[in-house]
Amino acid sequence: MKHREISLSNEESDVCSSQNCSNLVKRSISRKRAEKSSDLSLSGSGRKVGLCTDCYRIFKKSTKKDRAMESLGR
Ligand SMILES: [Zn+2]
């Protein structure tokens, strides 16, 4: 099952929502949260995105970075 089409009706795909990634989903988070990470390029258009372990780690890292920069800037 390596089909990676953008599906509008079925948000729950078992494949990571990050582009260029076809790992299995481990975590599901809201798209708004995921979009805060500039290191992730998301595919699909569902309200929720599924991330694999690796991409979730990237997401966590990049949002942490953003937060640190925010607090440093002010
Ligand atoms: Zn992934």
N, CA, C, O and the ligand as a Tripos MOL2 file, in Angstrom:
@<TRIPOS>MOLECULE
protein
  297   295    75     0     0
PROTEIN
NO_CHARGES

@<TRIPOS>ATOM
      1 N           0.8540   -1.2060    0.0000 N.3       1 MET1
      2 CA          0.0000    0.0000    0.0000 C.3       1 MET1
      3 C           0.8840    1.2480    0.0000 C.2       1 MET1
      4 O           1.2110    1.7780    1.0620 O.2       1 MET1
      5 N           1.2560    1.7010   -1.1500 N.am      2 LYS2
      6 CA          2.0910    2.8940   -1.2000 C.3       2 LYS2
      7 C           1.3900    3.9900   -1.9970 C.2       2 LYS2
      8 O           2.0240    4.7950   -2.6800 O.2       2 LYS2
      9 N           0.1110    3.9940   -1.8920 N.am      3 HIS3
     10 CA         -0.6690    4.9740   -2.6220 C.3       3 HIS3
     11 C          -0.6710    6.2880   -1.8600 C.2       3 HIS3
     12 O          -1.0290    6.3220   -0.6830 O.2       3 HIS3
     13 N          -0.2850    7.3450   -2.5020 N.am      4 ARG4
     14 CA         -0.1700    8.6060   -1.7730 C.3       4 ARG4
     15 C          -0.9420    9.7060   -2.4800 C.2       4 ARG4
     16 O          -0.3750   10.7380   -2.8370 O.2       4 ARG4
     17 N          -2.2070    9.4930   -2.6770 N.am      5 GLU5
     18 CA         -2.9980   10.5450   -3.2980 C.3       5 GLU5
     19 C          -3.6460   11.3780   -2.2170 C.2       5 GLU5
     20 O          -3.9210   10.9070   -1.1130 O.2       5 GLU5
     21 N          -3.8810   12.6250   -2.5630 N.am      6 ILE6
     22 CA         -4.5680   13.4910   -1.6150 C.3       6 ILE6
     23 C          -6.0500   13.1300   -1.6220 C.2       6 ILE6
     24 O          -6.7310   13.2210   -2.6430 O.2       6 ILE6
     25 N          -6.5060   12.7320   -0.4890 N.am      7 SER7
     26 CA         -7.9000   12.3370   -0.3960 C.3       7 SER7
     27 C          -8.6720   13.3410    0.4370 C.2       7 SER7
     28 O          -8.2780   13.6720    1.5550 O.2       7 SER7
     29 N          -9.7520   13.8130   -0.1040 N.am      8 LEU8
     30 CA        -10.5290   14.8170    0.6110 C.3       8 LEU8
     31 C         -11.5080   14.1780    1.5770 C.2       8 LEU8
     32 O         -11.8390   14.7560    2.6120 O.2       8 LEU8
     33 N         -11.9600   13.0100    1.2450 N.am      9 SER9
     34 CA        -13.0020   12.4030    2.0700 C.3       9 SER9
     35 C         -12.4030   11.6040    3.2200 C.2       9 SER9
     36 O         -12.9830   11.5210    4.3020 O.2       9 SER9
     37 N         -11.2690   11.0340    2.9810 N.am     10 ASN10
     38 CA        -10.6900   10.1770    4.0030 C.3      10 ASN10
     39 C          -9.4620   10.8250    4.6220 C.2      10 ASN10
     40 O          -8.3720   10.7670    4.0540 O.2      10 ASN10
     41 N          -9.6320   11.4340    5.7700 N.am     11 GLU11
     42 CA         -8.5140   12.1010    6.4210 C.3      11 GLU11
     43 C          -7.5850   11.1000    7.0920 C.2      11 GLU11
     44 O          -6.3850   11.3340    7.2340 O.2      11 GLU11
     45 N          -8.1550   10.0110    7.4880 N.am     12 GLU12
     46 CA         -7.3790    9.0530    8.2500 C.3      12 GLU12
     47 C          -6.6370    8.1210    7.3150 C.2      12 GLU12
     48 O          -7.1130    7.0340    6.9890 O.2      12 GLU12
     49 N          -5.4890    8.5530    6.8960 N.am     13 SER13
     50 CA         -4.6850    7.6370    6.1210 C.3      13 SER13
     51 C          -3.6290    7.0590    7.0520 C.2      13 SER13
     52 O          -3.2870    7.6570    8.0720 O.2      13 SER13
     53 N          -3.1410    5.9380    6.7020 N.am     14 ASP14
     54 CA         -2.1740    5.2890    7.5830 C.3      14 ASP14
     55 C          -0.7620    5.7410    7.2800 C.2      14 ASP14
     56 O           0.1990    5.2610    7.8800 O.2      14 ASP14
     57 N          -0.6460    6.6630    6.3500 N.am     15 VAL15
     58 CA          0.6740    7.1120    5.9390 C.3      15 VAL15
     59 C           0.8860    8.5410    6.4090 C.2      15 VAL15
     60 O          -0.0280    9.3660    6.4050 O.2      15 VAL15
     61 N           2.0960    8.8000    6.8060 N.am     16 CYS16
     62 CA          2.4910   10.1080    7.3140 C.3      16 CYS16
     63 C           2.0560   11.2420    6.3750 C.2      16 CYS16
     64 O           2.1450   11.1180    5.1530 O.2      16 CYS16
     65 N           1.5930   12.3280    6.9570 N.am     17 SER17
     66 CA          1.0860   13.4470    6.1550 C.3      17 SER17
     67 C           2.1900   14.3390    5.6390 C.2      17 SER17
     68 O           1.9330   15.2610    4.8650 O.2      17 SER17
     69 N           3.4000   14.0830    6.0520 N.am     18 SER18
     70 CA          4.5050   14.8870    5.5580 C.3      18 SER18
     71 C           4.8440   14.4630    4.1370 C.2      18 SER18
     72 O           4.8510   13.2780    3.8050 O.2      18 SER18
     73 N           5.1240   15.4590    3.3130 N.am     19 GLN19
     74 CA          5.4950   15.1370    1.9410 C.3      19 GLN19
     75 C           6.8270   14.4150    1.9120 C.2      19 GLN19
     76 O           7.6750   14.6230    2.7810 O.2      19 GLN19
     77 N           7.0050   13.5900    0.9400 N.am     20 ASN20
     78 CA          8.2280   12.8040    0.7810 C.3      20 ASN20
     79 C           8.4300   11.8060    1.9010 C.2      20 ASN20
     80 O           9.5430   11.3280    2.1220 O.2      20 ASN20
     81 N           7.3870   11.4980    2.5870 N.am     21 CYS21
     82 CA          7.5010   10.5280    3.6650 C.3      21 CYS21
     83 C           6.3790    9.5170    3.5260 C.2      21 CYS21
     84 O           5.2280    9.8920    3.3010 O.2      21 CYS21
     85 N           6.6990    8.2530    3.6560 N.am     22 SER22
     86 CA          5.6550    7.2450    3.5140 C.3      22 SER22
     87 C           5.6870    6.2700    4.6800 C.2      22 SER22
     88 O           5.3050    5.1060    4.5520 O.2      22 SER22
     89 N           6.1490    6.7680    5.8150 N.am     23 ASN23
     90 CA          6.1320    5.9310    7.0070 C.3      23 ASN23
     91 C           4.7210    5.8380    7.5710 C.2      23 ASN23
     92 O           3.8390    6.6180    7.2100 O.2      23 ASN23
     93 N           4.5310    4.9020    8.4320 N.am     24 LEU24
     94 CA          3.2160    4.7360    9.0330 C.3      24 LEU24
     95 C           2.9780    5.7890   10.1020 C.2      24 LEU24
     96 O           3.9020    6.2100   10.7970 O.2      24 LEU24
     97 N           1.7590    6.1940   10.2180 N.am     25 VAL25
     98 CA          1.3880    7.2280   11.1850 C.3      25 VAL25
     99 C           1.5120    6.7030   12.6060 C.2      25 VAL25
    100 O           1.0530    5.6080   12.9310 O.2      25 VAL25
    101 N           2.1420    7.5140   13.4390 N.am     26 LYS26
    102 CA          2.2360    7.1600   14.8510 C.3      26 LYS26
    103 C           1.4530    8.1450   15.7060 C.2      26 LYS26
    104 O           0.8770    7.7830   16.7320 O.2      26 LYS26
    105 N           1.4460    9.3920   15.2630 N.am     27 ARG27
    106 CA          0.7800   10.4330   16.0330 C.3      27 ARG27
    107 C          -0.1670   11.1970   15.1300 C.2      27 ARG27
    108 O           0.0980   11.4010   13.9450 O.2      27 ARG27
    109 N          -1.2560   11.6060   15.7070 N.am     28 SER28
    110 CA         -2.1860   12.4200   14.9540 C.3      28 SER28
    111 C          -2.3590   13.7510   15.6710 C.2      28 SER28
    112 O          -2.7090   13.7900   16.8510 O.2      28 SER28
    113 N          -2.1160   14.8200   14.9630 N.am     29 ILE29
    114 CA         -2.2580   16.1450   15.5640 C.3      29 ILE29
    115 C          -3.0860   17.0170   14.6420 C.2      29 ILE29
    116 O          -3.3140   16.6700   13.4840 O.2      29 ILE29
    117 N          -3.5310   18.1410   15.1550 N.am     30 SER30
    118 CA         -4.3380   19.0280   14.3270 C.3      30 SER30
    119 C          -3.4560   19.7350   13.3160 C.2      30 SER30
    120 O          -2.2860   20.0110   13.5820 O.2      30 SER30
    121 N          -4.0190   20.0250   12.1650 N.am     31 ARG31
    122 CA         -3.2450   20.6530   11.1020 C.3      31 ARG31
    123 C          -2.6900   22.0030   11.5450 C.2      31 ARG31
    124 O          -1.5680   22.3670   11.1930 O.2      31 ARG31
    125 N          -3.4730   22.7310   12.3100 N.am     32 LYS32
    126 CA         -3.0110   24.0500   12.7630 C.3      32 LYS32
    127 C          -1.7170   23.9420   13.5470 C.2      32 LYS32
    128 O          -0.7950   24.7380   13.3680 O.2      32 LYS32
    129 N          -1.6640   22.9620   14.4050 N.am     33 ARG33
    130 CA         -0.4280   22.7750   15.1780 C.3      33 ARG33
    131 C           0.7100   22.3990   14.2610 C.2      33 ARG33
    132 O           1.8190   22.9200   14.3760 O.2      33 ARG33
    133 N           0.4270   21.4950   13.3550 N.am     34 ALA34
    134 CA          1.4780   21.0040   12.4700 C.3      34 ALA34
    135 C           1.9980   22.1170   11.5750 C.2      34 ALA34
    136 O           3.1750   22.1320   11.2150 O.2      34 ALA34
    137 N           1.1330   23.0360   11.2220 N.am     35 GLU35
    138 CA          1.5430   24.1040   10.3110 C.3      35 GLU35
    139 C           2.4820   25.1070   10.9870 C.2      35 GLU35
    140 O           3.1450   25.8990   10.3180 O.2      35 GLU35
    141 N           2.5290   25.0610   12.2930 N.am     36 LYS36
    142 CA          3.4610   25.9500   12.9900 C.3      36 LYS36
    143 C           4.9010   25.5330   12.7650 C.2      36 LYS36
    144 O           5.8350   26.3120   12.9550 O.2      36 LYS36
    145 N           5.0540   24.3050   12.3650 N.am     37 SER37
    146 CA          6.3970   23.8360   12.0910 C.3      37 SER37
    147 C           6.7690   24.1440   10.6510 C.2      37 SER37
    148 O           6.1400   23.6450    9.7180 O.2      37 SER37
    149 N           7.7860   24.9610   10.4740 N.am     38 SER38
    150 CA          8.1890   25.3200    9.1190 C.3      38 SER38
    151 C           9.0450   24.2220    8.4920 C.2      38 SER38
    152 O           9.3430   24.2560    7.2980 O.2      38 SER38
    153 N           9.4260   23.2680    9.2980 N.am     39 ASP39
    154 CA         10.2660   22.1930    8.7710 C.3      39 ASP39
    155 C           9.4650   21.0650    8.1500 C.2      39 ASP39
    156 O          10.0160   20.1800    7.4950 O.2      39 ASP39
    157 N           8.1840   21.1050    8.3590 N.am     40 LEU40
    158 CA          7.3400   20.0560    7.7980 C.3      40 LEU40
    159 C           6.5650   20.6030    6.6090 C.2      40 LEU40
    160 O           5.9880   21.6880    6.6810 O.2      40 LEU40
    161 N           6.5550   19.8600    5.5290 N.am     41 SER41
    162 CA          5.6470   20.2340    4.4500 C.3      41 SER41
    163 C           4.5600   19.1760    4.3900 C.2      41 SER41
    164 O           4.8150   18.0050    4.1080 O.2      41 SER41
    165 N           3.3700   19.6110    4.6570 N.am     42 LEU42
    166 CA          2.2730   18.6730    4.7960 C.3      42 LEU42
    167 C           1.5500   18.4740    3.4800 C.2      42 LEU42
    168 O           1.4490   19.3810    2.6540 O.2      42 LEU42
    169 N           1.0630   17.2920    3.3150 N.am     43 SER43
    170 CA          0.2220   17.0230    2.1630 C.3      43 SER43
    171 C          -1.1960   16.7710    2.6510 C.2      43 SER43
    172 O          -1.4280   16.5800    3.8450 O.2      43 SER43
    173 N          -2.1220   16.7730    1.7380 N.am     44 GLY44
    174 CA         -3.5040   16.5630    2.1310 C.3      44 GLY44
    175 C          -4.1400   17.8390    2.6310 C.2      44 GLY44
    176 O          -3.4950   18.8870    2.6550 O.2      44 GLY44
    177 N          -5.3860   17.7650    3.0270 N.am     45 SER45
    178 CA         -6.0710   18.9770    3.4460 C.3      45 SER45
    179 C          -7.0270   18.7180    4.5970 C.2      45 SER45
    180 O          -7.9320   19.5110    4.8570 O.2      45 SER45
    181 N          -6.8260   17.6320    5.2660 N.am     46 GLY46
    182 CA         -7.7230   17.3070    6.3790 C.3      46 GLY46
    183 C          -7.4730   18.2070    7.5690 C.2      46 GLY46
    184 O          -6.4710   18.9180    7.6330 O.2      46 GLY46
    185 N          -8.3860   18.1660    8.4970 N.am     47 ARG47
    186 CA         -8.2150   18.9890    9.6850 C.3      47 ARG47
    187 C          -7.1410   18.4100   10.5860 C.2      47 ARG47
    188 O          -6.5120   19.1200   11.3700 O.2      47 ARG47
    189 N          -6.9470   17.1310   10.4590 N.am     48 LYS48
    190 CA         -5.9170   16.4680   11.2480 C.3      48 LYS48
    191 C          -4.8510   15.9030   10.3360 C.2      48 LYS48
    192 O          -5.1160   15.5180    9.1970 O.2      48 LYS48
    193 N          -3.6650   15.8620   10.8520 N.am     49 VAL49
    194 CA         -2.5910   15.2540   10.0830 C.3      49 VAL49
    195 C          -1.9720   14.1380   10.9130 C.2      49 VAL49
    196 O          -1.8930   14.2210   12.1380 O.2      49 VAL49
    197 N          -1.5480   13.1230   10.2370 N.am     50 GLY50
    198 CA         -0.8730   12.0230   10.9080 C.3      50 GLY50
    199 C           0.6090   12.1240   10.6550 C.2      50 GLY50
    200 O           1.0490   12.3570    9.5300 O.2      50 GLY50
    201 N           1.3650   11.9490   11.6990 N.am     51 LEU51
    202 CA          2.8200   12.0030   11.5310 C.3      51 LEU51
    203 C           3.4480   10.7120   12.0140 C.2      51 LEU51
    204 O           2.9950   10.0960   12.9790 O.2      51 LEU51
    205 N           4.4860   10.3240   11.3300 N.am     52 CYS52
    206 CA          5.2280    9.1680   11.7870 C.3      52 CYS52
    207 C           6.1600    9.6010   12.9300 C.2      52 CYS52
    208 O           6.2440   10.7860   13.2520 O.2      52 CYS52
    209 N           6.8240    8.6770   13.5100 N.am     53 THR53
    210 CA          7.6900    8.9960   14.6470 C.3      53 THR53
    211 C           8.7360   10.0440   14.2880 C.2      53 THR53
    212 O           8.9740   10.9820   15.0480 O.2      53 THR53
    213 N           9.3550    9.8760   13.1280 N.am     54 ASP54
    214 CA         10.4170   10.7980   12.7180 C.3      54 ASP54
    215 C           9.8730   12.2080   12.4990 C.2      54 ASP54
    216 O          10.4410   13.1870   12.9810 O.2      54 ASP54
    217 N           8.7920   12.2930   11.7830 N.am     55 CYS55
    218 CA          8.2460   13.6100   11.4540 C.3      55 CYS55
    219 C           7.6730   14.2750   12.7000 C.2      55 CYS55
    220 O           7.7070   15.4990   12.8310 O.2      55 CYS55
    221 N           7.1580   13.4810   13.5930 N.am     56 TYR56
    222 CA          6.6610   14.0580   14.8390 C.3      56 TYR56
    223 C           7.8200   14.6660   15.6260 C.2      56 TYR56
    224 O           7.6850   15.7120   16.2610 O.2      56 TYR56
    225 N           8.9330   13.9980   15.5670 N.am     57 ARG57
    226 CA         10.1240   14.5060   16.2530 C.3      57 ARG57
    227 C          10.5600   15.8280   15.6070 C.2      57 ARG57
    228 O          10.9000   16.7860   16.3010 O.2      57 ARG57
    229 N          10.5440   15.8610   14.2930 N.am     58 ILE58
    230 CA         10.8830   17.1000   13.5770 C.3      58 ILE58
    231 C           9.9180   18.2030   13.9740 C.2      58 ILE58
    232 O          10.3110   19.3420   14.2270 O.2      58 ILE58
    233 N           8.6630   17.8390   14.0220 N.am     59 PHE59
    234 CA          7.6350   18.8150   14.3970 C.3      59 PHE59
    235 C           7.9030   19.3630   15.7950 C.2      59 PHE59
    236 O           7.8760   20.5740   16.0130 O.2      59 PHE59
    237 N           8.1570   18.4760   16.7190 N.am     60 LYS60
    238 CA          8.4060   18.8950   18.0960 C.3      60 LYS60
    239 C           9.6280   19.8040   18.1760 C.2      60 LYS60
    240 O           9.6100   20.8410   18.8390 O.2      60 LYS60
    241 N          10.6730   19.3980   17.4960 N.am     61 LYS61
    242 CA         11.9090   20.1720   17.5050 C.3      61 LYS61
    243 C          11.6820   21.5680   16.9490 C.2      61 LYS61
    244 O          12.0750   22.5610   17.5610 O.2      61 LYS61
    245 N          11.0590   21.6370   15.8100 N.am     62 SER62
    246 CA         10.9260   22.9260   15.1300 C.3      62 SER62
    247 C           9.9760   23.8480   15.8870 C.2      62 SER62
    248 O          10.1710   25.0640   15.8870 O.2      62 SER62
    249 N           8.9740   23.3050   16.5180 N.am     63 THR63
    250 CA          8.0870   24.1770   17.2820 C.3      63 THR63
    251 C           8.7810   24.6410   18.5470 C.2      63 THR63
    252 O           8.5580   25.7590   19.0110 O.2      63 THR63
    253 N           9.6050   23.8030   19.0930 N.am     64 LYS64
    254 CA         10.3690   24.1990   20.2770 C.3      64 LYS64
    255 C          11.3100   25.3390   19.9250 C.2      64 LYS64
    256 O          11.4510   26.3100   20.6690 O.2      64 LYS64
    257 N          11.9500   25.1940   18.7690 N.am     65 LYS65
    258 CA         12.8600   26.2110   18.2810 C.3      65 LYS65
    259 C          12.1280   27.5420   18.1370 C.2      65 LYS65
    260 O          12.6060   28.5900   18.5730 O.2      65 LYS65
    261 N          10.9470   27.4680   17.5090 N.am     66 ASP66
    262 CA         10.1620   28.6830   17.3090 C.3      66 ASP66
    263 C           9.8580   29.3570   18.6320 C.2      66 ASP66
    264 O           9.9610   30.5750   18.7780 O.2      66 ASP66
    265 N           9.4860   28.5390   19.5770 N.am     67 ARG67
    266 CA          9.1320   29.0960   20.8770 C.3      67 ARG67
    267 C          10.3380   29.7480   21.5500 C.2      67 ARG67
    268 O          10.2280   30.8120   22.1580 O.2      67 ARG67
    269 N          11.4790   29.0960   21.4300 N.am     68 ALA68
    270 CA         12.6890   29.6340   22.0330 C.3      68 ALA68
    271 C          13.0420   30.9610   21.3770 C.2      68 ALA68
    272 O          13.4380   31.9130   22.0480 O.2      68 ALA68
    273 N          12.8930   31.0100   20.0630 N.am     69 MET69
    274 CA         13.2070   32.2500   19.3670 C.3      69 MET69
    275 C          12.2240   33.3520   19.7550 C.2      69 MET69
    276 O          12.5890   34.5190   19.8940 O.2      69 MET69
    277 N          11.0010   32.9560   19.9220 N.am     70 GLU70
    278 CA          9.9980   33.9320   20.3300 C.3      70 GLU70
    279 C          10.3600   34.5640   21.6760 C.2      70 GLU70
    280 O          10.3000   35.7810   21.8530 O.2      70 GLU70
    281 N          10.7330   33.7050   22.6040 N.am     71 SER71
    282 CA         11.0180   34.2240   23.9340 C.3      71 SER71
    283 C          12.3290   34.9990   23.9480 C.2      71 SER71
    284 O          12.5250   35.8840   24.7800 O.2      71 SER71
    285 N          13.2200   34.6660   23.0300 N.am     72 LEU72
    286 CA         14.4740   35.4080   22.9570 C.3      72 LEU72
    287 C          14.2540   36.7920   22.3320 C.2      72 LEU72
    288 O          14.8810   37.7790   22.7180 O.2      72 LEU72
    289 N          13.3570   36.8280   21.3720 N.am     73 GLY73
    290 CA         13.1350   38.0670   20.6470 C.3      73 GLY73
    291 C          12.4320   39.1310   21.4760 C.2      73 GLY73
    292 O          12.5290   40.3240   21.1910 O.2      73 GLY73
    293 N          11.7280   38.6840   22.5010 N.am     74 ARG74
    294 CA         10.9760   39.6650   23.2890 C.3      74 ARG74
    295 C          11.5350   39.7790   24.6880 C.2      74 ARG74
    296 O          11.0270   40.5580   25.4940 O.2      74 ARG74
    297 ZN          6.8340   11.0780    8.3120 Zn       75 ZN75
@<TRIPOS>BOND
     1     1     2 1
     2     2     3 1
     3     3     4 2
     4     3     5 am
     5     5     6 1
     6     6     7 1
     7     7     8 2
     8     7     9 am
     9     9    10 1
    10    10    11 1
    11    11    12 2
    12    11    13 am
    13    13    14 1
    14    14    15 1
    15    15    16 2
    16    15    17 am
    17    17    18 1
    18    18    19 1
    19    19    20 2
    20    19    21 am
    21    21    22 1
    22    22    23 1
    23    23    24 2
    24    23    25 am
    25    25    26 1
    26    26    27 1
    27    27    28 2
    28    27    29 am
    29    29    30 1
    30    30    31 1
    31    31    32 2
    32    31    33 am
    33    33    34 1
    34    34    35 1
    35    35    36 2
    36    35    37 am
    37    37    38 1
    38    38    39 1
    39    39    40 2
    40    39    41 am
    41    41    42 1
    42    42    43 1
    43    43    44 2
    44    43    45 am
    45    45    46 1
    46    46    47 1
    47    47    48 2
    48    47    49 am
    49    49    50 1
    50    50    51 1
    51    51    52 2
    52    51    53 am
    53    53    54 1
    54    54    55 1
    55    55    56 2
    56    55    57 am
    57    57    58 1
    58    58    59 1
    59    59    60 2
    60    59    61 am
    61    61    62 1
    62    62    63 1
    63    63    64 2
    64    63    65 am
    65    65    66 1
    66    66    67 1
    67    67    68 2
    68    67    69 am
    69    69    70 1
    70    70    71 1
    71    71    72 2
    72    71    73 am
    73    73    74 1
    74    74    75 1
    75    75    76 2
    76    75    77 am
    77    77    78 1
    78    78    79 1
    79    79    80 2
    80    79    81 am
    81    81    82 1
    82    82    83 1
    83    83    84 2
    84    83    85 am
    85    85    86 1
    86    86    87 1
    87    87    88 2
    88    87    89 am
    89    89    90 1
    90    90    91 1
    91    91    92 2
    92    91    93 am
    93    93    94 1
    94    94    95 1
    95    95    96 2
    96    95    97 am
    97    97    98 1
    98    98    99 1
    99    99   100 2
   100    99   101 am
   101   101   102 1
   102   102   103 1
   103   103   104 2
   104   103   105 am
   105   105   106 1
   106   106   107 1
   107   107   108 2
   108   107   109 am
   109   109   110 1
   110   110   111 1
   111   111   112 2
   112   111   113 am
   113   113   114 1
   114   114   115 1
   115   115   116 2
   116   115   117 am
   117   117   118 1
   118   118   119 1
   119   119   120 2
   120   119   121 am
   121   121   122 1
   122   122   123 1
   123   123   124 2
   124   123   125 am
   125   125   126 1
   126   126   127 1
   127   127   128 2
   128   127   129 am
   129   129   130 1
   130   130   131 1
   131   131   132 2
   132   131   133 am
   133   133   134 1
   134   134   135 1
   135   135   136 2
   136   135   137 am
   137   137   138 1
   138   138   139 1
   139   139   140 2
   140   139   141 am
   141   141   142 1
   142   142   143 1
   143   143   144 2
   144   143   145 am
   145   145   146 1
   146   146   147 1
   147   147   148 2
   148   147   149 am
   149   149   150 1
   150   150   151 1
   151   151   152 2
   152   151   153 am
   153   153   154 1
   154   154   155 1
   155   155   156 2
   156   155   157 am
   157   157   158 1
   158   158   159 1
   159   159   160 2
   160   159   161 am
   161   161   162 1
   162   162   163 1
   163   163   164 2
   164   163   165 am
   165   165   166 1
   166   166   167 1
   167   167   168 2
   168   167   169 am
   169   169   170 1
   170   170   171 1
   171   171   172 2
   172   171   173 am
   173   173   174 1
   174   174   175 1
   175   175   176 2
   176   175   177 am
   177   177   178 1
   178   178   179 1
   179   179   180 2
   180   179   181 am
   181   181   182 1
   182   182   183 1
   183   183   184 2
   184   183   185 am
   185   185   186 1
   186   186   187 1
   187   187   188 2
   188   187   189 am
   189   189   190 1
   190   190   191 1
   191   191   192 2
   192   191   193 am
   193   193   194 1
   194   194   195 1
   195   195   196 2
   196   195   197 am
   197   197   198 1
   198   198   199 1
   199   199   200 2
   200   199   201 am
   201   201   202 1
   202   202   203 1
   203   203   204 2
   204   203   205 am
   205   205   206 1
   206   206   207 1
   207   207   208 2
   208   207   209 am
   209   209   210 1
   210   210   211 1
   211   211   212 2
   212   211   213 am
   213   213   214 1
   214   214   215 1
   215   215   216 2
   216   215   217 am
   217   217   218 1
   218   218   219 1
   219   219   220 2
   220   219   221 am
   221   221   222 1
   222   222   223 1
   223   223   224 2
   224   223   225 am
   225   225   226 1
   226   226   227 1
   227   227   228 2
   228   227   229 am
   229   229   230 1
   230   230   231 1
   231   231   232 2
   232   231   233 am
   233   233   234 1
   234   234   235 1
   235   235   236 2
   236   235   237 am
   237   237   238 1
   238   238   239 1
   239   239   240 2
   240   239   241 am
   241   241   242 1
   242   242   243 1
   243   243   244 2
   244   243   245 am
   245   245   246 1
   246   246   247 1
   247   247   248 2
   248   247   249 am
   249   249   250 1
   250   250   251 1
   251   251   252 2
   252   251   253 am
   253   253   254 1
   254   254   255 1
   255   255   256 2
   256   255   257 am
   257   257   258 1
   258   258   259 1
   259   259   260 2
   260   259   261 am
   261   261   262 1
   262   262   263 1
   263   263   264 2
   264   263   265 am
   265   265   266 1
   266   266   267 1
   267   267   268 2
   268   267   269 am
   269   269   270 1
   270   270   271 1
   271   271   272 2
   272   271   273 am
   273   273   274 1
   274   274   275 1
   275   275   276 2
   276   275   277 am
   277   277   278 1
   278   278   279 1
   279   279   280 2
   280   279   281 am
   281   281   282 1
   282   282   283 1
   283   283   284 2
   284   283   285 am
   285   285   286 1
   286   286   287 1
   287   287   288 2
   288   287   289 am
   289   289   290 1
   290   290   291 1
   291   291   292 2
   292   291   293 am
   293   293   294 1
   294   294   295 1
   295   295   296 2
@<TRIPOS>SUBSTRUCTURE
     1 MET1         2 RESIDUE 1 A MET
     2 LYS2         6 RESIDUE 1 A LYS
     3 HIS3        10 RESIDUE 1 A HIS
     4 ARG4        14 RESIDUE 1 A ARG
     5 GLU5        18 RESIDUE 1 A GLU
     6 ILE6        22 RESIDUE 1 A ILE
     7 SER7        26 RESIDUE 1 A SER
     8 LEU8        30 RESIDUE 1 A LEU
     9 SER9        34 RESIDUE 1 A SER
    10 ASN10       38 RESIDUE 1 A ASN
    11 GLU11       42 RESIDUE 1 A GLU
    12 GLU12       46 RESIDUE 1 A GLU
    13 SER13       50 RESIDUE 1 A SER
    14 ASP14       54 RESIDUE 1 A ASP
    15 VAL15       58 RESIDUE 1 A VAL
    16 CYS16       62 RESIDUE 1 A CYS
    17 SER17       66 RESIDUE 1 A SER
    18 SER18       70 RESIDUE 1 A SER
    19 GLN19       74 RESIDUE 1 A GLN
    20 ASN20       78 RESIDUE 1 A ASN
    21 CYS21       82 RESIDUE 1 A CYS
    22 SER22       86 RESIDUE 1 A SER
    23 ASN23       90 RESIDUE 1 A ASN
    24 LEU24       94 RESIDUE 1 A LEU
    25 VAL25       98 RESIDUE 1 A VAL
    26 LYS26      102 RESIDUE 1 A LYS
    27 ARG27      106 RESIDUE 1 A ARG
    28 SER28      110 RESIDUE 1 A SER
    29 ILE29      114 RESIDUE 1 A ILE
    30 SER30      118 RESIDUE 1 A SER
    31 ARG31      122 RESIDUE 1 A ARG
    32 LYS32      126 RESIDUE 1 A LYS
    33 ARG33      130 RESIDUE 1 A ARG
    34 ALA34      134 RESIDUE 1 A ALA
    35 GLU35      138 RESIDUE 1 A GLU
    36 LYS36      142 RESIDUE 1 A LYS
    37 SER37      146 RESIDUE 1 A SER
    38 SER38      150 RESIDUE 1 A SER
    39 ASP39      154 RESIDUE 1 A ASP
    40 LEU40      158 RESIDUE 1 A LEU
    41 SER41      162 RESIDUE 1 A SER
    42 LEU42      166 RESIDUE 1 A LEU
    43 SER43      170 RESIDUE 1 A SER
    44 GLY44      174 RESIDUE 1 A GLY
    45 SER45      178 RESIDUE 1 A SER
    46 GLY46      182 RESIDUE 1 A GLY
    47 ARG47      186 RESIDUE 1 A ARG
    48 LYS48      190 RESIDUE 1 A LYS
    49 VAL49      194 RESIDUE 1 A VAL
    50 GLY50      198 RESIDUE 1 A GLY
    51 LEU51      202 RESIDUE 1 A LEU
    52 CYS52      206 RESIDUE 1 A CYS
    53 THR53      210 RESIDUE 1 A THR
    54 ASP54      214 RESIDUE 1 A ASP
    55 CYS55      218 RESIDUE 1 A CYS
    56 TYR56      222 RESIDUE 1 A TYR
    57 ARG57      226 RESIDUE 1 A ARG
    58 ILE58      230 RESIDUE 1 A ILE
    59 PHE59      234 RESIDUE 1 A PHE
    60 LYS60      238 RESIDUE 1 A LYS
    61 LYS61      242 RESIDUE 1 A LYS
    62 SER62      246 RESIDUE 1 A SER
    63 THR63      250 RESIDUE 1 A THR
    64 LYS64      254 RESIDUE 1 A LYS
    65 LYS65      258 RESIDUE 1 A LYS
    66 ASP66      262 RESIDUE 1 A ASP
    67 ARG67      266 RESIDUE 1 A ARG
    68 ALA68      270 RESIDUE 1 A ALA
    69 MET69      274 RESIDUE 1 A MET
    70 GLU70      278 RESIDUE 1 A GLU
    71 SER71      282 RESIDUE 1 A SER
    72 LEU72      286 RESIDUE 1 A LEU
    73 GLY73      290 RESIDUE 1 A GLY
    74 ARG74      294 RESIDUE 1 A ARG
    75 ZN75       297 GROUP 0 **** ****
